[in-house]
Amino acid sequence: MTRGLRNLMLLVLLAGFSTIGREAVAAPSEKAVGEPLGLRKIHWQGQVRSAPGDPGTAARRFFVEYSGLLAPQIDALSWQVARVRRSSGSTVVDLRREVAGLPVYGEQLRVILSREGIVHSVVGQVGGSAASLRNRIVLTEGEATAIAKRAWGAQKLISGAPKPWMAAFERPSGWRAVWVVALPSEVPAGDGRILVDAETGEVLRVADISARHSGETTTAKAWVFRPDPLTTAHAAYGDMGFIDGDDADTPQLDGQRVTVLLDSLTVSSGTLHLKGAYVWVRDLIGIEALPATVQLGDSFAYNRSESGFEDVMAYYHLDAFQRRLQTLGFEDLQRVPIQVDAHAFSADNSQYYPDSNRVYFGEGGIDDAEDADVIIHEYGHALMYDAVFSVSKDSVVSSEFGWDMRCLAEGFCDYLAGSYSQTEENFGSDSVFNWDGNNPEIGWYGRPLQTEDSYNDWIPADTLSSGLYLNGTIWADALWRARETVGADTADRVAIESLYYLSPSLDIDEAAQQVLQAARDLYEDTHIASIFEQAFAAKGFLTAVSAPETRIASLPQRFEVESPYPNPFNPSTSLLLHLPNTATVTLRVWNVSGRLIESRALGTLSPGSHRVVWRAGRDVASGVVLLELNAGSHGRVLRKAILLR
């Protein structure tokens, strides 16, 4: 069979869609300068049964067979299986290639298979074809590191970073060998990633990849806030006794401490240390504060004015969340002792550094580690980096998240923190950082989990400093809407599972498709996926959505558009579109007076079934609307729906 015929057969079998070949230029972080990554994004969804064999072999064979469609600019045979991971609902296979014996910086290719062996997603970002490098390796590791330190402005570095490594980097003029130098630092605060040309010493790229918030074992009792004093007291900041007071104790705050059991503590010479199976509290940087220890038989009983209280808070909540992860079916996600410094920064700022897989908490305003929301938010970043890059397995972070994925990360982490807190106490669940978010000196008052904004209000990269978090709240709201219907366990499982389906350069609407796929993989009941679909459609993240299928479906015999659902609706409804052949589709919406409300090009859709979602803007009044789908030579269909405000 010829490759062209195979590709034609794939087009006939696909019941999905793809966005392939667009340049995936990672949006710069706050300290990103230099050349963009310039990789080509891959995002494909469909339903193709893989050939028999182990998942790694099957995934590679699929990519090689259909690379003409997925990545026609590269030699598919050069890609090899790098890692096979099983998440709760799928098998994730990462493929890697080398150029002149060097890994390609920024490249990622991930093939995802269902438990039944059906390939349903391919995501990633890839460079062009390459046979050789255009430069020689002249600089030593030490010389490259010295150049990188000057470019980063490093004054006070943090230990634990991986050694510099060689990689291939694609420039417009050709492929170059580069030194990749990781420089996590206290001054400046950030996780520096610097690319240095291995021959000329030219600094090609400087980026900060940190994710920030602006022996024998035994058990011991401890006092903690669970999750924070305002939530458990159903109080507001400023009520009698419920103020920070420069870390002062009050009877009201003391009364909100609860007794918990710290598990898996390390015992050394009769002393208990906050080092366990999943958390290791250390004094790593910044403020000198030795982690709390007690003698065997004693309790970690601290007031919030004592530094040991934040140490215990970090240990307890991270350990508890990791154990919850495992009960949800995620047995291999950050299942290592993540290192934590509860007193790292004097500023009101906490950060996760992926290169060293460490979390640092700040003490400006209310100490960050006194609020479980901050603790779980930062751990959410660690989960996302592990799902995408396997950082807990001593793997280097091979790329950088683009703007949309950075916004998604903030929203996911806010959602995770809010969900965790509500399982403890159902008060103030419409926001996160209820205790920590009370710092008028810097205008920090926490963040909401719900918003009137939608994808129509999405803020582009580099236009507003707070855009990262405003966008993130839109994503958090979509997850929260689904959670209100399906419950915490189901929503958390889908949200976490979807992390495995992401790639650094995905657009946010493509990430929404991956959430739906995660729901389908985890739950055979398509009702769960439809709830997530409605939640993400309500926030405007979905336009043309592939209909869920459990196996390769037969193609529609004719062009059809089913009746809108729901109908009546507010603010979103959807149409199920069936295409016998590839077609360019346009959606137009009219009112009964014949005024055009909206016209949107849906692009070229492949044969199969697609769900088209329309969300009425705030300026659209209640009443009858006409939804028109035009599929070119296939014809056009009008469907009537009623908007009830």
C-alpha positions as CSV (number, residue, x, y, z in Angstrom):
1,M,0.0,0.0,0.0
2,T,1.4,3.4,-0.9
3,R,1.8,6.2,1.6
4,G,-0.7,8.3,-0.3
5,L,-3.4,5.6,-0.1
6,R,-2.7,5.1,3.6
7,N,-3.2,8.8,4.1
8,L,-6.4,8.8,2.1
9,M,-7.7,5.9,4.2
10,L,-6.9,7.8,7.3
11,L,-8.9,10.8,6.1
12,V,-11.8,8.4,5.6
13,L,-11.5,6.8,9.0
14,L,-11.1,10.0,11.0
15,A,-14.1,11.2,13.0
16,G,-12.0,14.0,14.5
17,F,-10.2,17.1,13.6
18,S,-6.7,18.5,13.5
19,T,-4.8,21.7,13.7
20,I,-1.5,20.8,12.2
21,G,1.4,22.8,10.9
22,R,0.8,26.2,12.5
23,E,3.9,27.7,13.9
24,A,4.0,27.2,17.7
25,V,5.9,30.1,19.0
26,A,6.0,29.8,22.8
27,A,4.8,33.1,24.4
28,P,7.6,34.6,26.4
29,S,7.4,34.6,30.1
30,E,8.3,37.7,32.2
31,K,12.0,37.1,31.5
32,A,12.0,35.6,28.0
33,V,14.1,37.3,25.4
34,G,15.8,36.1,22.2
35,E,14.7,33.8,19.5
36,P,11.3,32.1,19.6
37,L,11.2,28.3,19.5
38,G,9.6,28.4,16.1
39,L,8.2,24.9,16.2
40,R,5.2,23.6,14.3
41,K,2.2,22.6,16.5
42,I,0.4,19.2,16.2
43,H,-3.0,18.7,17.6
44,W,-5.0,15.8,16.1
45,Q,-8.0,14.0,17.5
46,G,-9.8,11.0,16.0
47,Q,-10.5,7.3,16.5
48,V,-8.1,4.9,14.9
49,R,-7.6,1.4,16.3
50,S,-3.9,0.7,16.7
51,A,-2.1,-2.4,15.4
52,P,-1.5,-5.2,17.9
53,G,1.6,-4.9,20.1
54,D,2.8,-3.0,23.1
55,P,1.6,0.6,23.4
56,G,5.0,2.1,22.6
57,T,5.4,0.1,19.4
58,A,1.8,0.7,18.4
59,A,2.1,4.5,18.9
60,R,5.3,4.7,16.9
61,R,3.9,2.6,14.1
62,F,0.8,4.9,14.0
63,F,2.9,8.0,13.7
64,V,5.2,6.5,11.0
65,E,2.2,5.3,9.0
66,Y,0.4,8.7,9.1
67,S,3.2,11.1,9.4
68,G,2.3,12.5,6.0
69,L,-0.7,14.1,7.6
70,L,0.6,14.7,11.1
71,A,4.1,16.1,10.4
72,P,4.9,16.0,6.7
73,Q,8.0,18.2,7.1
74,I,10.0,15.6,9.1
75,D,11.4,12.1,8.7
76,A,9.1,10.0,10.9
77,L,11.5,7.0,11.0
78,S,13.9,9.1,13.1
79,W,11.5,9.2,16.0
80,Q,11.8,6.6,18.8
81,V,9.8,5.8,21.9
82,A,11.2,7.8,24.8
83,R,8.7,7.0,27.5
84,V,5.5,5.1,28.1
85,R,3.2,6.2,31.0
86,R,-0.2,4.9,32.1
87,S,-2.5,7.5,33.5
88,S,-5.9,6.7,35.1
89,G,-7.7,6.4,31.8
90,S,-5.2,6.1,29.0
91,T,-1.7,5.2,27.9
92,V,0.6,8.1,27.0
93,V,3.6,7.5,24.7
94,D,6.2,10.2,24.2
95,L,8.3,10.0,21.0
96,R,11.7,11.8,20.7
97,R,14.2,12.3,17.9
98,E,17.8,13.5,17.6
99,V,19.6,15.7,15.2
100,A,23.2,14.8,14.7
101,G,23.0,12.8,18.0
102,L,21.5,15.7,20.0
103,P,17.9,16.0,21.4
104,V,15.9,18.8,19.9
105,Y,15.2,21.6,22.3
106,G,11.5,22.3,22.7
107,E,10.3,19.4,20.7
108,Q,7.6,17.1,22.1
109,L,5.4,14.5,20.4
110,R,2.8,12.6,22.4
111,V,0.6,9.8,21.1
112,I,-2.4,8.9,23.4
113,L,-4.2,5.6,23.4
114,S,-7.4,4.6,25.2
115,R,-7.5,1.5,27.4
116,E,-8.9,-0.3,24.4
117,G,-5.9,0.5,22.2
118,I,-7.5,3.2,20.1
119,V,-5.3,6.1,19.2
120,H,-7.4,9.2,19.9
121,S,-4.9,12.1,20.2
122,V,-1.6,13.2,18.9
123,V,-0.2,16.5,20.4
124,G,3.1,18.2,20.3
125,Q,5.4,20.6,18.6
126,V,8.1,19.7,16.2
127,G,10.8,21.3,14.1
128,G,11.7,20.8,10.5
129,S,13.7,18.2,8.8
130,A,17.5,18.2,9.5
131,A,20.5,16.2,8.5
132,S,23.4,18.0,10.1
133,L,24.3,21.0,12.3
134,R,25.7,24.2,10.9
135,N,28.2,24.8,13.7
136,R,30.9,23.0,15.7
137,I,31.0,22.4,19.4
138,V,33.7,24.7,20.6
139,L,32.6,26.0,24.0
140,T,33.1,23.8,27.1
141,E,30.3,23.4,29.7
142,G,32.0,25.8,32.0
143,E,32.4,28.5,29.4
144,A,28.8,28.2,28.4
145,T,27.7,28.3,32.0
146,A,29.7,31.5,32.6
147,I,28.0,33.2,29.6
148,A,24.6,32.0,30.7
149,K,25.1,33.4,34.2
150,R,26.0,36.8,32.8
151,A,22.9,36.8,30.5
152,W,20.7,35.8,33.4
153,G,22.2,38.3,35.8
154,A,22.7,35.5,38.4
155,Q,23.7,36.7,41.8
156,K,22.5,34.0,44.1
157,L,21.9,30.6,42.6
158,I,20.0,27.7,44.1
159,S,21.4,24.2,44.2
160,G,19.6,21.2,42.7
161,A,19.6,22.2,39.0
162,P,20.4,19.6,36.3
163,K,23.8,19.9,34.7
164,P,24.0,21.8,31.4
165,W,23.2,19.6,28.4
166,M,23.7,19.8,24.7
167,A,20.7,20.1,22.3
168,A,19.9,21.0,18.7
169,F,18.1,24.3,18.2
170,E,16.5,25.3,14.9
171,R,17.2,28.8,13.7
172,P,16.0,30.3,10.4
173,S,19.5,29.9,9.1
174,G,19.6,26.2,10.0
175,W,20.2,23.9,13.0
176,R,22.7,24.8,15.7
177,A,24.3,22.9,18.6
178,V,23.5,24.8,21.8
179,W,24.3,24.5,25.5
180,V,21.1,24.5,27.6
181,V,21.9,25.9,31.0
182,A,19.4,25.8,33.9
183,L,19.9,28.5,36.5
184,P,17.3,28.4,39.3
185,S,18.2,31.4,41.4
186,E,17.1,33.3,44.5
187,V,18.5,36.6,43.0
188,P,16.9,37.2,40.5
189,A,14.0,35.1,41.7
190,G,13.2,32.6,38.9
191,D,14.1,29.4,37.2
192,G,16.4,30.5,34.4
193,R,16.7,28.6,31.1
194,I,19.5,30.0,28.8
195,L,20.5,28.7,25.4
196,V,24.1,29.4,24.3
197,D,25.4,28.7,20.8
198,A,28.0,26.0,21.3
199,E,30.4,27.6,18.7
200,T,30.0,31.4,18.9
201,G,28.9,31.8,22.5
202,E,25.9,33.9,21.3
203,V,23.0,33.8,23.8
204,L,20.1,32.6,21.7
205,R,17.3,32.6,24.3
206,V,16.8,33.6,27.9
207,A,13.6,32.4,29.7
208,D,12.2,32.0,33.1
209,I,10.2,28.7,33.3
210,S,9.2,29.0,36.9
211,A,5.5,28.8,37.8
212,R,4.7,31.4,40.5
213,H,1.9,32.7,42.7
214,S,2.7,36.9,42.3
215,G,15.4,6.0,57.3
216,E,12.6,4.8,59.7
217,T,9.2,6.4,59.5
218,T,6.5,7.0,62.0
219,T,3.5,9.3,62.7
220,A,3.0,12.3,64.9
221,K,0.2,14.6,65.9
222,A,0.2,18.2,64.7
223,W,-1.9,21.4,64.7
224,V,-2.9,22.9,61.3
225,F,-5.4,25.1,59.6
226,R,-7.7,22.9,57.5
227,P,-7.8,24.6,55.1
228,D,-7.6,28.2,56.6
229,P,-9.0,30.0,59.6
230,L,-11.5,32.2,57.8
231,T,-13.1,29.2,56.0
232,T,-13.5,27.0,59.0
233,A,-14.7,29.9,61.2
234,H,-17.1,31.2,58.5
235,A,-15.5,34.6,59.2
236,A,-14.3,37.6,57.2
237,Y,-10.9,39.1,57.4
238,G,-11.1,41.9,60.0
239,D,-13.6,40.2,62.2
240,M,-12.6,40.2,65.9
241,G,-9.3,38.3,66.1
242,F,-9.1,37.4,62.4
243,I,-6.3,39.6,61.3
244,D,-2.7,38.9,60.5
245,G,-1.3,41.4,63.0
246,D,2.3,40.8,61.8
247,D,2.0,37.0,62.4
248,A,0.5,37.5,65.8
249,D,-1.5,34.8,67.7
250,T,-5.1,35.5,68.8
251,P,-7.5,33.3,70.6
252,Q,-9.8,33.2,67.5
253,L,-7.0,32.1,65.2
254,D,-5.7,29.5,67.7
255,G,-9.2,28.2,68.0
256,Q,-9.2,27.3,64.3
257,R,-6.3,24.9,64.5
258,V,-7.3,21.2,64.3
259,T,-5.3,18.2,65.3
260,V,-4.1,16.0,62.4
261,L,-1.8,13.0,62.1
262,L,1.4,13.5,60.1
263,D,2.2,10.2,58.3
264,S,5.5,8.7,57.2
265,L,7.8,11.0,59.1
266,T,11.5,10.1,59.2
267,V,13.1,9.2,62.5
268,S,16.8,9.8,63.1
269,S,18.4,9.3,66.5
270,G,15.1,9.8,68.3
271,T,14.2,13.0,66.4
272,L,11.2,13.3,64.0
273,H,11.8,15.2,60.7
274,L,9.3,16.5,58.2
275,K,10.6,14.2,55.5
276,G,8.3,11.5,54.3
277,A,7.3,9.5,51.3
278,Y,5.9,12.5,49.4
279,V,7.1,15.7,51.0
280,W,10.5,16.9,52.4
281,V,10.5,20.2,54.2
282,R,13.9,21.8,54.0
283,D,15.7,25.2,54.5
284,L,16.7,25.7,50.9
285,I,17.0,29.4,50.2
286,G,16.3,32.9,51.5
287,I,15.2,33.3,55.1
288,E,17.2,31.1,57.5
289,A,14.6,29.0,59.3
290,L,15.6,25.4,60.1
291,P,12.6,23.1,59.5
292,A,10.7,22.0,62.6
293,T,11.7,18.8,64.4
294,V,10.4,17.2,67.6
295,Q,11.5,14.3,69.8
296,L,9.9,10.9,69.2
297,G,6.7,10.8,71.1
298,D,6.1,14.6,71.0
299,S,3.7,16.5,68.8
300,F,4.3,19.3,66.2
301,A,2.1,21.6,68.2
302,Y,2.8,25.2,67.1
303,N,1.1,28.5,67.1
304,R,1.0,30.4,63.8
305,S,3.5,32.9,65.2
306,E,6.1,30.1,65.2
307,S,7.9,29.2,62.0
308,G,7.3,25.5,62.6
309,F,3.6,26.0,61.9
310,E,4.1,26.8,58.2
311,D,6.5,23.8,58.0
312,V,3.8,21.5,59.3
313,M,1.1,23.1,57.1
314,A,3.2,22.4,54.0
315,Y,3.9,18.9,55.0
316,Y,0.4,17.9,56.0
317,H,-1.5,19.3,53.0
318,L,0.9,18.2,50.3
319,D,1.1,14.7,51.8
320,A,-2.7,14.6,52.1
321,F,-3.2,15.7,48.6
322,Q,-0.8,13.2,47.2
323,R,-2.7,10.4,49.0
324,R,-5.9,11.8,47.6
325,L,-4.4,11.6,44.1
326,Q,-3.7,7.9,44.5
327,T,-7.3,7.2,45.6
328,L,-8.4,8.9,42.4
329,G,-6.3,6.5,40.4
330,F,-3.1,8.6,39.8
331,E,-0.5,6.3,41.3
332,D,2.5,7.7,39.4
333,L,2.1,11.5,39.4
334,Q,4.6,13.3,41.5
335,R,4.9,10.2,43.7
336,V,8.3,11.4,45.1
337,P,9.3,13.5,48.1
338,I,8.8,17.0,46.6
339,Q,11.2,19.4,48.4
340,V,9.6,22.4,50.0
341,D,10.9,25.6,51.7
342,A,8.1,27.1,53.7
343,H,10.1,30.3,54.5
344,A,11.9,31.0,51.2
345,F,11.0,34.6,50.3
346,S,10.3,37.7,52.4
347,A,7.9,38.9,49.7
348,D,4.3,37.8,49.2
349,N,5.2,35.4,46.5
350,S,5.4,31.6,46.1
351,Q,6.9,29.7,43.2
352,Y,7.4,26.2,41.8
353,Y,10.8,25.6,40.1
354,P,10.4,22.7,37.7
355,D,14.1,22.2,36.9
356,S,14.7,21.2,40.6
357,N,11.1,20.1,41.3
358,R,10.9,22.3,44.4
359,V,8.3,24.6,45.9
360,Y,9.2,27.9,47.7
361,F,6.8,29.8,49.8
362,G,6.9,33.5,50.7
363,E,6.2,35.4,53.9
364,G,5.1,38.8,52.8
365,G,1.7,39.8,54.3
366,I,0.1,36.6,55.6
367,D,2.6,33.8,55.4
368,D,1.7,31.9,52.2
369,A,2.1,28.4,53.8
370,E,-0.6,29.3,56.3
371,D,-3.2,28.9,53.6
372,A,-3.8,25.5,52.1
373,D,-5.0,27.1,48.9
374,V,-1.5,28.5,48.2
375,I,0.1,25.2,49.1
376,I,-2.2,23.2,46.7
377,H,-2.0,25.8,44.0
378,E,1.8,25.5,43.8
379,Y,1.5,21.7,43.9
380,G,-0.8,21.9,41.0
381,H,2.0,23.4,38.9
382,A,4.2,20.4,40.0
383,L,1.5,18.0,38.8
384,M,1.2,19.7,35.4
385,Y,4.9,19.7,34.8
386,D,5.2,16.1,35.8
387,A,2.3,15.0,33.5
388,V,3.7,16.9,30.5
389,F,7.5,16.6,31.1
390,S,7.9,13.8,33.8
391,V,10.0,16.1,36.0
392,S,9.7,13.7,39.0
393,K,11.6,11.0,37.0
394,D,14.8,13.1,36.8
395,S,13.8,14.2,33.3
396,V,14.8,17.7,32.2
397,V,12.1,20.2,31.2
398,S,12.6,20.0,27.4
399,S,10.5,22.9,26.4
400,E,8.5,26.0,27.6
401,F,4.8,26.5,28.0
402,G,3.2,28.9,25.6
403,W,0.8,31.7,26.7
404,D,-2.4,29.7,26.6
405,M,-0.9,26.8,28.6
406,R,0.5,29.2,31.2
407,C,-3.0,30.7,31.6
408,L,-4.5,27.2,31.8
409,A,-2.0,26.3,34.5
410,E,-3.1,29.2,36.7
411,G,-6.7,28.3,36.2
412,F,-6.2,24.6,36.8
413,C,-4.2,25.3,40.0
414,D,-6.8,27.7,41.3
415,Y,-9.5,25.1,40.6
416,L,-7.5,22.4,42.3
417,A,-7.0,24.5,45.4
418,G,-10.6,25.5,45.6
419,S,-11.8,21.9,45.1
420,Y,-9.5,20.7,47.9
421,S,-10.7,23.4,50.3
422,Q,-14.3,22.7,49.6
423,T,-13.9,19.0,50.4
424,E,-12.7,20.2,53.8
425,E,-15.3,23.0,54.4
426,N,-18.0,24.4,52.2
427,F,-17.6,28.1,52.9
428,G,-16.2,30.8,50.7
429,S,-16.0,28.3,47.8
430,D,-16.4,31.0,45.2
431,S,-12.8,32.1,45.6
432,V,-9.4,30.9,46.6
433,F,-6.7,32.2,48.9
434,N,-9.3,33.3,51.4
435,W,-6.8,33.8,54.2
436,D,-3.6,34.7,52.3
437,G,-5.4,37.0,49.9
438,N,-5.7,39.9,52.4
439,N,-2.7,42.1,51.7
440,P,-3.8,45.7,51.0
441,E,-0.2,46.9,50.7
442,I,0.1,45.2,47.3
443,G,-3.6,45.1,46.4
444,W,-3.8,41.3,46.8
445,Y,-7.3,40.0,47.7
446,G,-7.3,36.5,46.4
447,R,-8.9,35.3,43.2
448,P,-12.5,34.3,42.2
449,L,-13.3,30.8,40.9
450,Q,-16.2,32.1,38.8
451,T,-16.4,35.0,36.3
452,E,-18.8,36.5,33.8
453,D,-15.9,36.6,31.3
454,S,-15.6,34.0,28.6
455,Y,-13.2,33.1,25.8
456,N,-14.5,36.2,24.0
457,D,-12.7,38.2,26.7
458,W,-9.4,36.2,26.5
459,I,-6.5,38.5,26.9
460,P,-3.6,38.0,24.4
461,A,0.0,37.6,25.5
462,D,1.9,40.6,26.6
463,T,-1.0,43.0,26.7
464,L,-1.9,43.1,30.4
465,S,0.2,42.0,33.3
466,S,-2.7,40.4,35.1
467,G,-4.0,38.7,31.9
468,L,-2.4,35.4,33.0
469,Y,-4.7,35.2,36.0
470,L,-7.8,36.8,34.5
471,N,-7.6,34.2,31.7
472,G,-6.9,31.5,34.2
473,T,-10.1,32.3,36.1
474,I,-12.1,31.6,32.9
475,W,-10.6,28.2,32.7
476,A,-11.2,27.5,36.4
477,D,-14.8,28.6,36.0
478,A,-15.4,26.0,33.3
479,L,-14.0,23.2,35.5
480,W,-16.0,24.5,38.5
481,R,-19.2,24.4,36.5
482,A,-18.7,20.8,35.7
483,R,-17.7,20.0,39.3
484,E,-21.0,21.4,40.5
485,T,-22.8,18.8,38.5
486,V,-20.6,15.7,38.6
487,G,-19.0,16.2,42.1
488,A,-15.5,16.7,43.3
489,D,-14.0,13.3,42.7
490,T,-15.2,13.0,39.1
491,A,-14.3,16.6,38.2
492,D,-10.9,16.3,39.8
493,R,-10.2,13.0,38.0
494,V,-11.0,14.5,34.6
495,A,-9.1,17.8,35.3
496,I,-6.0,15.9,36.4
497,E,-6.2,13.2,33.7
498,S,-6.4,15.9,31.0
499,L,-2.9,17.1,32.0
500,Y,-1.4,14.1,30.3
501,Y,-3.1,15.1,27.1
502,L,-1.5,18.5,26.9
503,S,1.5,19.8,24.9
504,P,3.3,23.1,25.6
505,S,2.1,24.9,22.5
506,L,-1.6,24.0,22.5
507,D,-4.2,26.8,22.1
508,I,-6.7,27.0,24.9
509,D,-9.6,25.8,22.7
510,E,-7.5,22.7,21.7
511,A,-6.9,22.1,25.4
512,A,-10.6,22.1,26.0
513,Q,-11.0,19.3,23.4
514,Q,-8.4,17.3,25.4
515,V,-10.5,17.7,28.6
516,L,-13.5,16.2,26.8
517,Q,-11.3,13.3,25.6
518,A,-10.1,12.7,29.1
519,A,-13.7,12.5,30.3
520,R,-14.5,10.0,27.5
521,D,-11.6,7.9,28.4
522,L,-12.3,7.8,32.1
523,Y,-16.0,7.3,31.9
524,E,-17.9,5.1,29.5
525,D,-21.0,7.0,30.4
526,T,-20.9,9.8,27.8
527,H,-23.1,11.8,30.1
528,I,-20.0,12.8,32.0
529,A,-18.3,14.1,28.9
530,S,-21.4,16.0,27.8
531,I,-21.5,17.8,31.2
532,F,-17.9,19.0,30.6
533,E,-18.8,19.9,27.1
534,Q,-21.6,22.1,28.2
535,A,-19.4,23.7,30.9
536,F,-16.6,24.6,28.4
537,A,-19.1,25.6,25.8
538,A,-20.7,28.0,28.2
539,K,-17.3,29.7,28.6
540,G,-16.8,29.9,24.9
541,F,-13.9,27.5,24.6
542,L,-15.6,25.1,22.1
543,T,-16.6,25.8,18.6
544,A,-16.5,22.7,16.4
545,V,-16.3,19.7,18.6
546,S,-16.0,16.1,17.4
547,A,-18.8,13.9,18.6
548,P,-17.6,11.3,21.1
549,E,-17.2,7.8,19.7
550,T,-16.1,4.6,21.4
551,R,-14.9,2.9,18.2
552,I,-14.2,3.9,14.6
553,A,-17.6,5.0,13.2
554,S,-19.0,4.5,9.8
555,L,-19.1,7.8,7.8
556,P,-22.4,9.7,7.4
557,Q,-24.0,9.0,4.1
558,R,-25.3,12.6,3.6
559,F,-25.0,16.1,5.0
560,E,-27.2,16.5,8.0
561,V,-27.7,18.9,10.9
562,E,-29.6,17.8,14.0
563,S,-31.9,20.0,16.1
564,P,-30.2,22.4,18.5
565,Y,-29.6,21.1,22.1
566,P,-30.4,22.4,24.6
567,N,-33.4,24.3,23.3
568,P,-34.5,26.7,24.8
569,F,-31.0,27.7,26.0
570,N,-29.0,30.3,28.0
571,P,-26.4,31.2,26.9
572,S,-25.1,28.3,24.8
573,T,-26.6,25.7,22.5
574,S,-25.1,23.2,20.0
575,L,-25.8,21.6,16.7
576,L,-24.6,18.1,15.7
577,L,-23.3,18.2,12.1
578,H,-22.7,15.1,10.0
579,L,-20.4,15.4,7.0
580,P,-19.9,12.6,4.3
581,N,-16.8,14.4,3.0
582,T,-14.3,17.1,3.9
583,A,-16.0,20.5,3.8
584,T,-15.4,24.1,4.7
585,V,-18.1,25.1,7.1
586,T,-19.4,28.5,8.2
587,L,-21.8,29.2,11.0
588,R,-24.2,32.2,10.8
589,V,-26.7,33.3,13.4
590,W,-29.7,35.5,12.6
591,N,-32.5,37.0,14.5
592,V,-36.1,36.8,13.3
593,S,-35.8,40.3,11.8
594,G,-33.1,39.0,9.5
595,R,-30.3,40.9,11.2
596,L,-27.0,38.9,11.2
597,I,-25.9,38.4,14.8
598,E,-22.7,36.5,14.2
599,S,-20.7,34.9,11.3
600,R,-17.9,32.5,12.2
601,A,-15.7,30.4,9.9
602,L,-15.3,26.9,11.4
603,G,-12.6,26.0,9.0
604,T,-12.2,22.7,7.0
605,L,-13.8,19.8,8.9
606,S,-13.0,16.2,8.1
607,P,-15.6,13.5,7.3
608,G,-17.6,12.5,10.3
609,S,-19.6,14.1,13.1
610,H,-18.9,17.4,14.7
611,R,-20.7,19.3,17.4
612,V,-20.9,23.1,16.8
613,V,-21.4,25.2,19.8
614,W,-22.8,28.8,19.8
615,R,-22.8,31.1,22.8
616,A,-25.0,34.1,22.7
617,G,-23.2,37.3,23.6
618,R,-24.4,39.6,26.4
619,D,-25.9,42.0,23.9
620,V,-28.2,39.3,22.3
621,A,-31.7,39.7,23.6
622,S,-34.1,36.8,24.4
623,G,-36.1,35.5,21.5
624,V,-35.9,33.2,18.5
625,V,-32.6,32.9,16.6
626,L,-31.9,31.1,13.4
627,L,-28.7,29.0,13.2
628,E,-27.3,28.4,9.7
629,L,-24.6,25.9,8.9
630,N,-23.2,26.3,5.4
631,A,-21.1,23.5,4.1
632,G,-20.4,24.7,0.6
633,S,-21.4,22.3,-2.1
634,H,-23.1,20.1,0.5
635,G,-25.6,22.8,1.1
636,R,-26.8,24.8,4.0
637,V,-29.3,24.1,6.8
638,L,-31.3,26.5,9.1
639,R,-32.3,25.5,12.6
640,K,-34.5,27.5,15.0
641,A,-33.6,27.9,18.7
642,I,-35.0,30.1,21.6
643,L,-32.8,32.1,23.8
644,L,-34.3,32.6,27.3
645,R,-32.4,35.1,29.4
